[in-house]
Amino acid sequence: MVKFLGQKQLPSSALQQISDQAVKFVAKDIRPFSVTSGDGFLSFAQTLIDIGATHGKFDIREVLKHRTTL
C-alpha cells in the first residue's frame, strides 16, 4: 500500500489498475507518457478523485462536456 497526502492508503491492486489505465490512455489517444505528469492533468485527476470521494461513482460521459462545448 502507498500513502497519499497523509490521508488514505491504496492497495497495490488499485495502484496497478491506475497504471494500466494510464498506459491505455496514452496508447489509445496517441499521447506522450509525459502528459500524465503535467500540472494540468494532475489537477484534473485530483479534482475527479475528490468529486468521486464526495459524491460517489458517476459516469464521466455524463459529467465531462464535449470538446466543442468547453
mmCIF file as Biopython writes it, N, C-alpha, C and O atoms, coordinates in Angstrom:
data_model
#
loop_
_atom_site.group_PDB
_atom_site.id
_atom_site.type_symbol
_atom_site.label_atom_id
_atom_site.label_alt_id
_atom_site.label_comp_id
_atom_site.label_asym_id
_atom_site.label_entity_id
_atom_site.label_seq_id
_atom_site.pdbx_PDB_ins_code
_atom_site.Cartn_x
_atom_site.Cartn_y
_atom_site.Cartn_z
_atom_site.occupancy
_atom_site.B_iso_or_equiv
_atom_site.auth_seq_id
_atom_site.auth_asym_id
_atom_site.pdbx_PDB_model_num
ATOM 1   N N  . MET A ? 1  ? 0.831   -1.185 0.000   1.0 0.0 1  A 1 
ATOM 2   C CA . MET A ? 1  ? 0.000   0.000  0.000   1.0 0.0 1  A 1 
ATOM 3   C C  . MET A ? 1  ? 0.874   1.246  0.000   1.0 0.0 1  A 1 
ATOM 4   O O  . MET A ? 1  ? 1.974   1.253  0.552   1.0 0.0 1  A 1 
ATOM 5   N N  . VAL A ? 2  ? 0.365   2.295  -0.626  1.0 0.0 2  A 1 
ATOM 6   C CA . VAL A ? 2  ? 1.067   3.562  -0.693  1.0 0.0 2  A 1 
ATOM 7   C C  . VAL A ? 2  ? 0.202   4.625  -0.032  1.0 0.0 2  A 1 
ATOM 8   O O  . VAL A ? 2  ? -1.003  4.696  -0.272  1.0 0.0 2  A 1 
ATOM 9   N N  . LYS A ? 3  ? 0.829   5.451  0.803   1.0 0.0 3  A 1 
ATOM 10  C CA . LYS A ? 3  ? 0.096   6.506  1.499   1.0 0.0 3  A 1 
ATOM 11  C C  . LYS A ? 3  ? 0.078   7.768  0.660   1.0 0.0 3  A 1 
ATOM 12  O O  . LYS A ? 3  ? 1.121   8.195  0.164   1.0 0.0 3  A 1 
ATOM 13  N N  . PHE A ? 4  ? -1.098  8.378  0.491   1.0 0.0 4  A 1 
ATOM 14  C CA . PHE A ? 4  ? -1.259  9.583  -0.301  1.0 0.0 4  A 1 
ATOM 15  C C  . PHE A ? 4  ? -1.648  10.748 0.591   1.0 0.0 4  A 1 
ATOM 16  O O  . PHE A ? 4  ? -2.614  10.647 1.347   1.0 0.0 4  A 1 
ATOM 17  N N  . LEU A ? 5  ? -0.924  11.835 0.521   1.0 0.0 5  A 1 
ATOM 18  C CA . LEU A ? 5  ? -1.235  13.073 1.218   1.0 0.0 5  A 1 
ATOM 19  C C  . LEU A ? 5  ? -1.505  12.861 2.698   1.0 0.0 5  A 1 
ATOM 20  O O  . LEU A ? 5  ? -2.258  13.624 3.303   1.0 0.0 5  A 1 
ATOM 21  N N  . GLY A ? 6  ? -0.908  11.845 3.285   1.0 0.0 6  A 1 
ATOM 22  C CA . GLY A ? 6  ? -1.091  11.583 4.694   1.0 0.0 6  A 1 
ATOM 23  C C  . GLY A ? 6  ? -2.510  11.201 5.070   1.0 0.0 6  A 1 
ATOM 24  O O  . GLY A ? 6  ? -2.848  11.211 6.254   1.0 0.0 6  A 1 
ATOM 25  N N  . GLN A ? 7  ? -3.348  10.865 4.108   1.0 0.0 7  A 1 
ATOM 26  C CA . GLN A ? 7  ? -4.752  10.615 4.406   1.0 0.0 7  A 1 
ATOM 27  C C  . GLN A ? 7  ? -5.136  9.146  4.301   1.0 0.0 7  A 1 
ATOM 28  O O  . GLN A ? 7  ? -5.506  8.528  5.300   1.0 0.0 7  A 1 
ATOM 29  N N  . LYS A ? 8  ? -5.052  8.596  3.128   1.0 0.0 8  A 1 
ATOM 30  C CA . LYS A ? 8  ? -5.530  7.233  2.912   1.0 0.0 8  A 1 
ATOM 31  C C  . LYS A ? 8  ? -4.471  6.413  2.195   1.0 0.0 8  A 1 
ATOM 32  O O  . LYS A ? 8  ? -3.523  6.953  1.625   1.0 0.0 8  A 1 
ATOM 33  N N  . GLN A ? 9  ? -4.649  5.116  2.235   1.0 0.0 9  A 1 
ATOM 34  C CA . GLN A ? 9  ? -3.734  4.219  1.549   1.0 0.0 9  A 1 
ATOM 35  C C  . GLN A ? 9  ? -4.484  3.465  0.462   1.0 0.0 9  A 1 
ATOM 36  O O  . GLN A ? 9  ? -5.638  3.072  0.637   1.0 0.0 9  A 1 
ATOM 37  N N  . LEU A ? 10 ? -3.813  3.272  -0.654  1.0 0.0 10 A 1 
ATOM 38  C CA . LEU A ? 10 ? -4.405  2.488  -1.735  1.0 0.0 10 A 1 
ATOM 39  C C  . LEU A ? 10 ? -3.717  1.131  -1.794  1.0 0.0 10 A 1 
ATOM 40  O O  . LEU A ? 10 ? -2.497  1.047  -1.651  1.0 0.0 10 A 1 
ATOM 41  N N  . PRO A ? 11 ? -4.481  0.080  -2.001  1.0 0.0 11 A 1 
ATOM 42  C CA . PRO A ? 11 ? -3.868  -1.240 -2.156  1.0 0.0 11 A 1 
ATOM 43  C C  . PRO A ? 11 ? -3.096  -1.306 -3.474  1.0 0.0 11 A 1 
ATOM 44  O O  . PRO A ? 11 ? -3.378  -0.563 -4.413  1.0 0.0 11 A 1 
ATOM 45  N N  . SER A ? 12 ? -2.134  -2.195 -3.522  1.0 0.0 12 A 1 
ATOM 46  C CA . SER A ? 12 ? -1.296  -2.321 -4.722  1.0 0.0 12 A 1 
ATOM 47  C C  . SER A ? 12 ? -2.130  -2.664 -5.954  1.0 0.0 12 A 1 
ATOM 48  O O  . SER A ? 12 ? -1.761  -2.280 -7.064  1.0 0.0 12 A 1 
ATOM 49  N N  . SER A ? 13 ? -3.241  -3.375 -5.786  1.0 0.0 13 A 1 
ATOM 50  C CA . SER A ? 13 ? -4.090  -3.697 -6.935  1.0 0.0 13 A 1 
ATOM 51  C C  . SER A ? 13 ? -4.715  -2.431 -7.527  1.0 0.0 13 A 1 
ATOM 52  O O  . SER A ? 13 ? -4.870  -2.339 -8.745  1.0 0.0 13 A 1 
ATOM 53  N N  . ALA A ? 14 ? -5.072  -1.469 -6.701  1.0 0.0 14 A 1 
ATOM 54  C CA . ALA A ? 14 ? -5.623  -0.200 -7.188  1.0 0.0 14 A 1 
ATOM 55  C C  . ALA A ? 14 ? -4.540  0.605  -7.895  1.0 0.0 14 A 1 
ATOM 56  O O  . ALA A ? 14 ? -4.798  1.214  -8.933  1.0 0.0 14 A 1 
ATOM 57  N N  . LEU A ? 15 ? -3.339  0.611  -7.344  1.0 0.0 15 A 1 
ATOM 58  C CA . LEU A ? 15 ? -2.221  1.312  -7.987  1.0 0.0 15 A 1 
ATOM 59  C C  . LEU A ? 15 ? -1.914  0.707  -9.352  1.0 0.0 15 A 1 
ATOM 60  O O  . LEU A ? 15 ? -1.622  1.431  -10.304 1.0 0.0 15 A 1 
ATOM 61  N N  . GLN A ? 16 ? -1.979  -0.623 -9.450  1.0 0.0 16 A 1 
ATOM 62  C CA . GLN A ? 16 ? -1.741  -1.294 -10.723 1.0 0.0 16 A 1 
ATOM 63  C C  . GLN A ? 16 ? -2.831  -0.949 -11.726 1.0 0.0 16 A 1 
ATOM 64  O O  . GLN A ? 16 ? -2.549  -0.748 -12.907 1.0 0.0 16 A 1 
ATOM 65  N N  . GLN A ? 17 ? -4.071  -0.880 -11.264 1.0 0.0 17 A 1 
ATOM 66  C CA . GLN A ? 17 ? -5.189  -0.526 -12.141 1.0 0.0 17 A 1 
ATOM 67  C C  . GLN A ? 17 ? -5.006  0.890  -12.681 1.0 0.0 17 A 1 
ATOM 68  O O  . GLN A ? 17 ? -5.261  1.135  -13.861 1.0 0.0 17 A 1 
ATOM 69  N N  . ILE A ? 18 ? -4.574  1.813  -11.844 1.0 0.0 18 A 1 
ATOM 70  C CA . ILE A ? 18 ? -4.331  3.190  -12.289 1.0 0.0 18 A 1 
ATOM 71  C C  . ILE A ? 18 ? -3.211  3.225  -13.316 1.0 0.0 18 A 1 
ATOM 72  O O  . ILE A ? 18 ? -3.326  3.904  -14.335 1.0 0.0 18 A 1 
ATOM 73  N N  . SER A ? 19 ? -2.131  2.502  -13.059 1.0 0.0 19 A 1 
ATOM 74  C CA . SER A ? 19 ? -1.015  2.446  -14.018 1.0 0.0 19 A 1 
ATOM 75  C C  . SER A ? 19 ? -1.461  1.864  -15.350 1.0 0.0 19 A 1 
ATOM 76  O O  . SER A ? 19 ? -1.113  2.383  -16.411 1.0 0.0 19 A 1 
ATOM 77  N N  . ASP A ? 20 ? -2.229  0.789  -15.292 1.0 0.0 20 A 1 
ATOM 78  C CA . ASP A ? 20 ? -2.721  0.160  -16.520 1.0 0.0 20 A 1 
ATOM 79  C C  . ASP A ? 20 ? -3.596  1.126  -17.318 1.0 0.0 20 A 1 
ATOM 80  O O  . ASP A ? 20 ? -3.489  1.202  -18.542 1.0 0.0 20 A 1 
ATOM 81  N N  . GLN A ? 21 ? -4.458  1.859  -16.623 1.0 0.0 21 A 1 
ATOM 82  C CA . GLN A ? 21 ? -5.339  2.805  -17.311 1.0 0.0 21 A 1 
ATOM 83  C C  . GLN A ? 21 ? -4.562  3.990  -17.876 1.0 0.0 21 A 1 
ATOM 84  O O  . GLN A ? 21 ? -4.933  4.524  -18.921 1.0 0.0 21 A 1 
ATOM 85  N N  . ALA A ? 22 ? -3.497  4.406  -17.209 1.0 0.0 22 A 1 
ATOM 86  C CA . ALA A ? 22 ? -2.652  5.485  -17.728 1.0 0.0 22 A 1 
ATOM 87  C C  . ALA A ? 22 ? -1.982  5.044  -19.027 1.0 0.0 22 A 1 
ATOM 88  O O  . ALA A ? 22 ? -1.918  5.813  -19.986 1.0 0.0 22 A 1 
ATOM 89  N N  . VAL A ? 23 ? -1.482  3.811  -19.060 1.0 0.0 23 A 1 
ATOM 90  C CA . VAL A ? 23 ? -0.870  3.281  -20.283 1.0 0.0 23 A 1 
ATOM 91  C C  . VAL A ? 23 ? -1.908  3.199  -21.398 1.0 0.0 23 A 1 
ATOM 92  O O  . VAL A ? 23 ? -1.631  3.562  -22.541 1.0 0.0 23 A 1 
ATOM 93  N N  . LYS A ? 24 ? -3.096  2.722  -21.062 1.0 0.0 24 A 1 
ATOM 94  C CA . LYS A ? 24 ? -4.169  2.621  -22.057 1.0 0.0 24 A 1 
ATOM 95  C C  . LYS A ? 24 ? -4.544  4.009  -22.579 1.0 0.0 24 A 1 
ATOM 96  O O  . LYS A ? 24 ? -4.785  4.181  -23.774 1.0 0.0 24 A 1 
ATOM 97  N N  . PHE A ? 25 ? -4.591  4.994  -21.687 1.0 0.0 25 A 1 
ATOM 98  C CA . PHE A ? 25 ? -4.918  6.369  -22.080 1.0 0.0 25 A 1 
ATOM 99  C C  . PHE A ? 25 ? -3.915  6.914  -23.091 1.0 0.0 25 A 1 
ATOM 100 O O  . PHE A ? 25 ? -4.313  7.431  -24.135 1.0 0.0 25 A 1 
ATOM 101 N N  . VAL A ? 26 ? -2.623  6.807  -22.798 1.0 0.0 26 A 1 
ATOM 102 C CA . VAL A ? 26 ? -1.633  7.366  -23.727 1.0 0.0 26 A 1 
ATOM 103 C C  . VAL A ? 26 ? -1.579  6.578  -25.026 1.0 0.0 26 A 1 
ATOM 104 O O  . VAL A ? 26 ? -1.327  7.153  -26.085 1.0 0.0 26 A 1 
ATOM 105 N N  . ALA A ? 27 ? -1.810  5.281  -24.966 1.0 0.0 27 A 1 
ATOM 106 C CA . ALA A ? 27 ? -1.754  4.455  -26.174 1.0 0.0 27 A 1 
ATOM 107 C C  . ALA A ? 27 ? -2.974  4.708  -27.078 1.0 0.0 27 A 1 
ATOM 108 O O  . ALA A ? 27 ? -2.822  4.889  -28.286 1.0 0.0 27 A 1 
ATOM 109 N N  . LYS A ? 28 ? -4.167  4.719  -26.498 1.0 0.0 28 A 1 
ATOM 110 C CA . LYS A ? 28 ? -5.378  4.903  -27.299 1.0 0.0 28 A 1 
ATOM 111 C C  . LYS A ? 28 ? -5.458  6.295  -27.915 1.0 0.0 28 A 1 
ATOM 112 O O  . LYS A ? 28 ? -5.881  6.453  -29.060 1.0 0.0 28 A 1 
ATOM 113 N N  . ASP A ? 29 ? -5.047  7.303  -27.148 1.0 0.0 29 A 1 
ATOM 114 C CA . ASP A ? 29 ? -5.156  8.683  -27.627 1.0 0.0 29 A 1 
ATOM 115 C C  . ASP A ? 29 ? -3.859  9.199  -28.252 1.0 0.0 29 A 1 
ATOM 116 O O  . ASP A ? 29 ? -3.744  10.377 -28.588 1.0 0.0 29 A 1 
ATOM 117 N N  . ILE A ? 30 ? -2.892  8.303  -28.401 1.0 0.0 30 A 1 
ATOM 118 C CA . ILE A ? 30 ? -1.596  8.631  -29.005 1.0 0.0 30 A 1 
ATOM 119 C C  . ILE A ? 30 ? -1.019  9.908  -28.367 1.0 0.0 30 A 1 
ATOM 120 O O  . ILE A ? 30 ? -0.762  10.903 -29.045 1.0 0.0 30 A 1 
ATOM 121 N N  . ARG A ? 31 ? -0.831  9.844  -27.062 1.0 0.0 31 A 1 
ATOM 122 C CA . ARG A ? 31 ? -0.272  10.952 -26.287 1.0 0.0 31 A 1 
ATOM 123 C C  . ARG A ? 31 ? 1.078   10.528 -25.718 1.0 0.0 31 A 1 
ATOM 124 O O  . ARG A ? 31 ? 1.332   9.335  -25.547 1.0 0.0 31 A 1 
ATOM 125 N N  . PRO A ? 32 ? 1.936   11.485 -25.427 1.0 0.0 32 A 1 
ATOM 126 C CA . PRO A ? 32 ? 3.201   11.131 -24.780 1.0 0.0 32 A 1 
ATOM 127 C C  . PRO A ? 32 ? 2.944   10.763 -23.314 1.0 0.0 32 A 1 
ATOM 128 O O  . PRO A ? 32 ? 2.015   11.283 -22.697 1.0 0.0 32 A 1 
ATOM 129 N N  . PHE A ? 33 ? 3.756   9.880  -22.766 1.0 0.0 33 A 1 
ATOM 130 C CA . PHE A ? 33 ? 3.606   9.494  -21.363 1.0 0.0 33 A 1 
ATOM 131 C C  . PHE A ? 33 ? 3.751   10.702 -20.445 1.0 0.0 33 A 1 
ATOM 132 O O  . PHE A ? 33 ? 3.197   10.710 -19.345 1.0 0.0 33 A 1 
ATOM 133 N N  . SER A ? 34 ? 4.482   11.714 -20.879 1.0 0.0 34 A 1 
ATOM 134 C CA . SER A ? 34 ? 4.700   12.897 -20.041 1.0 0.0 34 A 1 
ATOM 135 C C  . SER A ? 34 ? 3.409   13.659 -19.741 1.0 0.0 34 A 1 
ATOM 136 O O  . SER A ? 34 ? 3.368   14.449 -18.797 1.0 0.0 34 A 1 
ATOM 137 N N  . VAL A ? 35 ? 2.359   13.434 -20.528 1.0 0.0 35 A 1 
ATOM 138 C CA . VAL A ? 35 ? 1.101   14.140 -20.294 1.0 0.0 35 A 1 
ATOM 139 C C  . VAL A ? 35 ? 0.547   13.818 -18.902 1.0 0.0 35 A 1 
ATOM 140 O O  . VAL A ? 35 ? -0.130  14.657 -18.309 1.0 0.0 35 A 1 
ATOM 141 N N  . THR A ? 36 ? 0.815   12.640 -18.378 1.0 0.0 36 A 1 
ATOM 142 C CA . THR A ? 36 ? 0.282   12.253 -17.072 1.0 0.0 36 A 1 
ATOM 143 C C  . THR A ? 36 ? 1.032   12.883 -15.911 1.0 0.0 36 A 1 
ATOM 144 O O  . THR A ? 36 ? 0.604   12.753 -14.764 1.0 0.0 36 A 1 
ATOM 145 N N  . SER A ? 37 ? 2.137   13.560 -16.179 1.0 0.0 37 A 1 
ATOM 146 C CA . SER A ? 37 ? 2.873   14.205 -15.092 1.0 0.0 37 A 1 
ATOM 147 C C  . SER A ? 37 ? 2.760   15.727 -15.144 1.0 0.0 37 A 1 
ATOM 148 O O  . SER A ? 37 ? 3.354   16.421 -14.319 1.0 0.0 37 A 1 
ATOM 149 N N  . GLY A ? 38 ? 2.005   16.247 -16.102 1.0 0.0 38 A 1 
ATOM 150 C CA . GLY A ? 38 ? 1.818   17.691 -16.199 1.0 0.0 38 A 1 
ATOM 151 C C  . GLY A ? 38 ? 0.913   18.216 -15.094 1.0 0.0 38 A 1 
ATOM 152 O O  . GLY A ? 38 ? 0.019   17.509 -14.628 1.0 0.0 38 A 1 
ATOM 153 N N  . ASP A ? 39 ? 1.145   19.451 -14.677 1.0 0.0 39 A 1 
ATOM 154 C CA . ASP A ? 39 ? 0.358   20.053 -13.600 1.0 0.0 39 A 1 
ATOM 155 C C  . ASP A ? 39 ? -1.134  20.103 -13.929 1.0 0.0 39 A 1 
ATOM 156 O O  . ASP A ? 39 ? -1.968  19.887 -13.050 1.0 0.0 39 A 1 
ATOM 157 N N  . GLY A ? 40 ? -1.473  20.385 -15.181 1.0 0.0 40 A 1 
ATOM 158 C CA . GLY A ? 40 ? -2.873  20.454 -15.568 1.0 0.0 40 A 1 
ATOM 159 C C  . GLY A ? 40 ? -3.577  19.116 -15.447 1.0 0.0 40 A 1 
ATOM 160 O O  . GLY A ? 40 ? -4.690  19.040 -14.928 1.0 0.0 40 A 1 
ATOM 161 N N  . PHE A ? 41 ? -2.930  18.055 -15.928 1.0 0.0 41 A 1 
ATOM 162 C CA . PHE A ? 41 ? -3.517  16.717 -15.841 1.0 0.0 41 A 1 
ATOM 163 C C  . PHE A ? 41 ? -3.657  16.283 -14.386 1.0 0.0 41 A 1 
ATOM 164 O O  . PHE A ? 41 ? -4.685  15.733 -13.991 1.0 0.0 41 A 1 
ATOM 165 N N  . LEU A ? 42 ? -2.620  16.532 -13.592 1.0 0.0 42 A 1 
ATOM 166 C CA . LEU A ? 42 ? -2.657  16.133 -12.181 1.0 0.0 42 A 1 
ATOM 167 C C  . LEU A ? 42 ? -3.764  16.869 -11.429 1.0 0.0 42 A 1 
ATOM 168 O O  . LEU A ? 42 ? -4.447  16.275 -10.595 1.0 0.0 42 A 1 
ATOM 169 N N  . SER A ? 43 ? -3.942  18.140 -11.716 1.0 0.0 43 A 1 
ATOM 170 C CA . SER A ? 43 ? -5.007  18.907 -11.082 1.0 0.0 43 A 1 
ATOM 171 C C  . SER A ? 43 ? -6.381  18.368 -11.495 1.0 0.0 43 A 1 
ATOM 172 O O  . SER A ? 43 ? -7.278  18.235 -10.663 1.0 0.0 43 A 1 
ATOM 173 N N  . PHE A ? 44 ? -6.536  18.058 -12.788 1.0 0.0 44 A 1 
ATOM 174 C CA . PHE A ? 44 ? -7.782  17.496 -13.296 1.0 0.0 44 A 1 
ATOM 175 C C  . PHE A ? 44 ? -8.071  16.141 -12.642 1.0 0.0 44 A 1 
ATOM 176 O O  . PHE A ? 44 ? -9.190  15.888 -12.197 1.0 0.0 44 A 1 
ATOM 177 N N  . ALA A ? 45 ? -7.066  15.284 -12.587 1.0 0.0 45 A 1 
ATOM 178 C CA . ALA A ? 45 ? -7.239  13.962 -11.984 1.0 0.0 45 A 1 
ATOM 179 C C  . ALA A ? 45 ? -7.577  14.076 -10.504 1.0 0.0 45 A 1 
ATOM 180 O O  . ALA A ? 45 ? -8.428  13.339 -10.007 1.0 0.0 45 A 1 
ATOM 181 N N  . GLN A ? 46 ? -6.921  14.991 -9.794  1.0 0.0 46 A 1 
ATOM 182 C CA . GLN A ? 46 ? -7.201  15.170 -8.363  1.0 0.0 46 A 1 
ATOM 183 C C  . GLN A ? 46 ? -8.629  15.654 -8.145  1.0 0.0 46 A 1 
ATOM 184 O O  . GLN A ? 46 ? -9.295  15.231 -7.200  1.0 0.0 46 A 1 
ATOM 185 N N  . THR A ? 47 ? -9.096  16.536 -9.016  1.0 0.0 47 A 1 
ATOM 186 C CA . THR A ? 47 ? -10.474 17.019 -8.924  1.0 0.0 47 A 1 
ATOM 187 C C  . THR A ? 47 ? -11.464 15.878 -9.120  1.0 0.0 47 A 1 
ATOM 188 O O  . THR A ? 47 ? -12.453 15.780 -8.394  1.0 0.0 47 A 1 
ATOM 189 N N  . LEU A ? 48 ? -11.201 15.013 -10.100 1.0 0.0 48 A 1 
ATOM 190 C CA . LEU A ? 48 ? -12.079 13.858 -10.311 1.0 0.0 48 A 1 
ATOM 191 C C  . LEU A ? 48 ? -12.089 12.938 -9.093  1.0 0.0 48 A 1 
ATOM 192 O O  . LEU A ? 48 ? -13.142 12.439 -8.697  1.0 0.0 48 A 1 
ATOM 193 N N  . ILE A ? 49 ? -10.920 12.715 -8.501  1.0 0.0 49 A 1 
ATOM 194 C CA . ILE A ? 49 ? -10.831 11.871 -7.305  1.0 0.0 49 A 1 
ATOM 195 C C  . ILE A ? 49 ? -11.613 12.495 -6.157  1.0 0.0 49 A 1 
ATOM 196 O O  . ILE A ? 49 ? -12.375 11.810 -5.475  1.0 0.0 49 A 1 
ATOM 197 N N  . ASP A ? 50 ? -11.427 13.792 -5.944  1.0 0.0 50 A 1 
ATOM 198 C CA . ASP A ? 50 ? -12.113 14.480 -4.848  1.0 0.0 50 A 1 
ATOM 199 C C  . ASP A ? 50 ? -13.626 14.447 -5.025  1.0 0.0 50 A 1 
ATOM 200 O O  . ASP A ? 50 ? -14.357 14.206 -4.064  1.0 0.0 50 A 1 
ATOM 201 N N  . ILE A ? 51 ? -14.099 14.687 -6.245  1.0 0.0 51 A 1 
ATOM 202 C CA . ILE A ? 51 ? -15.542 14.662 -6.503  1.0 0.0 51 A 1 
ATOM 203 C C  . ILE A ? 51 ? -16.088 13.249 -6.326  1.0 0.0 51 A 1 
ATOM 204 O O  . ILE A ? 51 ? -17.167 13.070 -5.761  1.0 0.0 51 A 1 
ATOM 205 N N  . GLY A ? 52 ? -15.355 12.245 -6.802  1.0 0.0 52 A 1 
ATOM 206 C CA . GLY A ? 52 ? -15.787 10.865 -6.610  1.0 0.0 52 A 1 
ATOM 207 C C  . GLY A ? 52 ? -15.843 10.486 -5.140  1.0 0.0 52 A 1 
ATOM 208 O O  . GLY A ? 52 ? -16.745 9.762  -4.719  1.0 0.0 52 A 1 
ATOM 209 N N  . ALA A ? 53 ? -14.881 10.972 -4.354  1.0 0.0 53 A 1 
ATOM 210 C CA . ALA A ? 53 ? -14.864 10.678 -2.922  1.0 0.0 53 A 1 
ATOM 211 C C  . ALA A ? 53 ? -16.044 11.338 -2.213  1.0 0.0 53 A 1 
ATOM 212 O O  . ALA A ? 53 ? -16.576 10.791 -1.246  1.0 0.0 53 A 1 
ATOM 213 N N  . THR A ? 54 ? -16.449 12.500 -2.687  1.0 0.0 54 A 1 
ATOM 214 C CA . THR A ? 54 ? -17.545 13.240 -2.063  1.0 0.0 54 A 1 
ATOM 215 C C  . THR A ? 54 ? -18.914 12.744 -2.517  1.0 0.0 54 A 1 
ATOM 216 O O  . THR A ? 54 ? -19.837 12.616 -1.713  1.0 0.0 54 A 1 
ATOM 217 N N  . HIS A ? 55 ? -19.035 12.464 -3.822  1.0 0.0 55 A 1 
ATOM 218 C CA . HIS A ? 55 ? -20.353 12.166 -4.385  1.0 0.0 55 A 1 
ATOM 219 C C  . HIS A ? 55 ? -20.534 10.721 -4.834  1.0 0.0 55 A 1 
ATOM 220 O O  . HIS A ? 55 ? -21.630 10.345 -5.247  1.0 0.0 55 A 1 
ATOM 221 N N  . GLY A ? 56 ? -19.499 9.914  -4.766  1.0 0.0 56 A 1 
ATOM 222 C CA . GLY A ? 56 ? -19.600 8.532  -5.187  1.0 0.0 56 A 1 
ATOM 223 C C  . GLY A ? 56 ? -19.327 8.358  -6.665  1.0 0.0 56 A 1 
ATOM 224 O O  . GLY A ? 56 ? -18.879 9.281  -7.344  1.0 0.0 56 A 1 
ATOM 225 N N  . LYS A ? 57 ? -19.606 7.158  -7.156  1.0 0.0 57 A 1 
ATOM 226 C CA . LYS A ? 57 ? -19.354 6.846  -8.569  1.0 0.0 57 A 1 
ATOM 227 C C  . LYS A ? 57 ? -20.262 7.648  -9.477  1.0 0.0 57 A 1 
ATOM 228 O O  . LYS A ? 57 ? -21.401 7.960  -9.130  1.0 0.0 57 A 1 
ATOM 229 N N  . PHE A ? 58 ? -19.732 7.977  -10.653 1.0 0.0 58 A 1 
ATOM 230 C CA . PHE A ? 58 ? -20.515 8.675  -11.662 1.0 0.0 58 A 1 
ATOM 231 C C  . PHE A ? 58 ? -19.950 8.328  -13.023 1.0 0.0 58 A 1 
ATOM 232 O O  . PHE A ? 58 ? -18.794 7.922  -13.144 1.0 0.0 58 A 1 
ATOM 233 N N  . ASP A ? 59 ? -20.776 8.492  -14.052 1.0 0.0 59 A 1 
ATOM 234 C CA . ASP A ? 59 ? -20.355 8.227  -15.424 1.0 0.0 59 A 1 
ATOM 235 C C  . ASP A ? 59 ? -19.720 9.494  -15.974 1.0 0.0 59 A 1 
ATOM 236 O O  . ASP A ? 59 ? -20.400 10.510 -16.119 1.0 0.0 59 A 1 
ATOM 237 N N  . ILE A ? 60 ? -18.451 9.451  -16.277 1.0 0.0 60 A 1 
ATOM 238 C CA . ILE A ? 60 ? -17.719 10.632 -16.742 1.0 0.0 60 A 1 
ATOM 239 C C  . ILE A ? 60 ? -18.311 11.187 -18.023 1.0 0.0 60 A 1 
ATOM 240 O O  . ILE A ? 60 ? -18.218 12.389 -18.273 1.0 0.0 60 A 1 
ATOM 241 N N  . ARG A ? 61 ? -18.917 10.339 -18.838 1.0 0.0 61 A 1 
ATOM 242 C CA . ARG A ? 61 ? -19.522 10.812 -20.090 1.0 0.0 61 A 1 
ATOM 243 C C  . ARG A ? 61 ? -20.719 11.725 -19.837 1.0 0.0 61 A 1 
ATOM 244 O O  . ARG A ? 61 ? -21.071 12.542 -20.688 1.0 0.0 61 A 1 
ATOM 245 N N  . GLU A ? 62 ? -21.337 11.589 -18.682 1.0 0.0 62 A 1 
ATOM 246 C CA . GLU A ? 62 ? -22.461 12.454 -18.329 1.0 0.0 62 A 1 
ATOM 247 C C  . GLU A ? 62 ? -21.993 13.745 -17.670 1.0 0.0 62 A 1 
ATOM 248 O O  . GLU A ? 62 ? -22.761 14.702 -17.574 1.0 0.0 62 A 1 
ATOM 249 N N  . VAL A ? 63 ? -20.760 13.782 -17.222 1.0 0.0 63 A 1 
ATOM 250 C CA . VAL A ? 63 ? -20.243 14.933 -16.488 1.0 0.0 63 A 1 
ATOM 251 C C  . VAL A ? 63 ? -19.342 15.801 -17.343 1.0 0.0 63 A 1 
ATOM 252 O O  . VAL A ? 63 ? -19.474 17.024 -17.338 1.0 0.0 63 A 1 
ATOM 253 N N  . LEU A ? 64 ? -18.436 15.188 -18.070 1.0 0.0 64 A 1 
ATOM 254 C CA . LEU A ? 64 ? -17.459 15.922 -18.857 1.0 0.0 64 A 1 
ATOM 255 C C  . LEU A ? 64 ? -18.091 16.442 -20.144 1.0 0.0 64 A 1 
ATOM 256 O O  . LEU A ? 64 ? -18.669 15.680 -20.920 1.0 0.0 64 A 1 
ATOM 257 N N  . LYS A ? 65 ? -17.975 17.733 -20.355 1.0 0.0 65 A 1 
ATOM 258 C CA . LYS A ? 65 ? -18.544 18.348 -21.548 1.0 0.0 65 A 1 
ATOM 259 C C  . LYS A ? 65 ? -17.762 17.953 -22.793 1.0 0.0 65 A 1 
ATOM 260 O O  . LYS A ? 65 ? -16.565 17.669 -22.729 1.0 0.0 65 A 1 
ATOM 261 N N  . HIS A ? 66 ? -18.456 17.938 -23.925 1.0 0.0 66 A 1 
ATOM 262 C CA . HIS A ? 66 ? -17.809 17.651 -25.203 1.0 0.0 66 A 1 
ATOM 263 C C  . HIS A ? 66 ? -16.838 18.783 -25.518 1.0 0.0 66 A 1 
ATOM 264 O O  . HIS A ? 66 ? -17.061 19.927 -25.121 1.0 0.0 66 A 1 
ATOM 265 N N  . ARG A ? 67 ? -15.781 18.472 -26.217 1.0 0.0 67 A 1 
ATOM 266 C CA . ARG A ? 67 ? -14.732 19.464 -26.515 1.0 0.0 67 A 1 
ATOM 267 C C  . ARG A ? 67 ? -15.269 20.698 -27.219 1.0 0.0 67 A 1 
ATOM 268 O O  . ARG A ? 67 ? -14.711 21.784 -27.057 1.0 0.0 67 A 1 
ATOM 269 N N  . THR A ? 68 ? -16.335 20.563 -27.993 1.0 0.0 68 A 1 
ATOM 270 C CA . THR A ? 68 ? -16.874 21.720 -28.713 1.0 0.0 68 A 1 
ATOM 271 C C  . THR A ? 68 ? -17.716 22.620 -27.806 1.0 0.0 68 A 1 
ATOM 272 O O  . THR A ? 68 ? -17.999 23.759 -28.177 1.0 0.0 68 A 1 
ATOM 273 N N  . THR A ? 69 ? -18.121 22.139 -26.629 1.0 0.0 69 A 1 
ATOM 274 C CA . THR A ? 69 ? -18.909 22.965 -25.717 1.0 0.0 69 A 1 
ATOM 275 C C  . THR A ? 69 ? -18.067 23.565 -24.598 1.0 0.0 69 A 1 
ATOM 276 O O  . THR A ? 69 ? -18.545 24.429 -23.863 1.0 0.0 69 A 1 
ATOM 277 N N  . LEU A ? 70 ? -16.830 23.122 -24.460 1.0 0.0 70 A 1 
ATOM 278 C CA . LEU A ? 70 ? -15.961 23.694 -23.436 1.0 0.0 70 A 1 
ATOM 279 C C  . LEU A ? 70 ? -15.549 25.081 -23.847 1.0 0.0 70 A 1 
ATOM 280 O O  . LEU A ? 70 ? -14.810 25.746 -23.121 1.0 0.0 70 A 1 
#
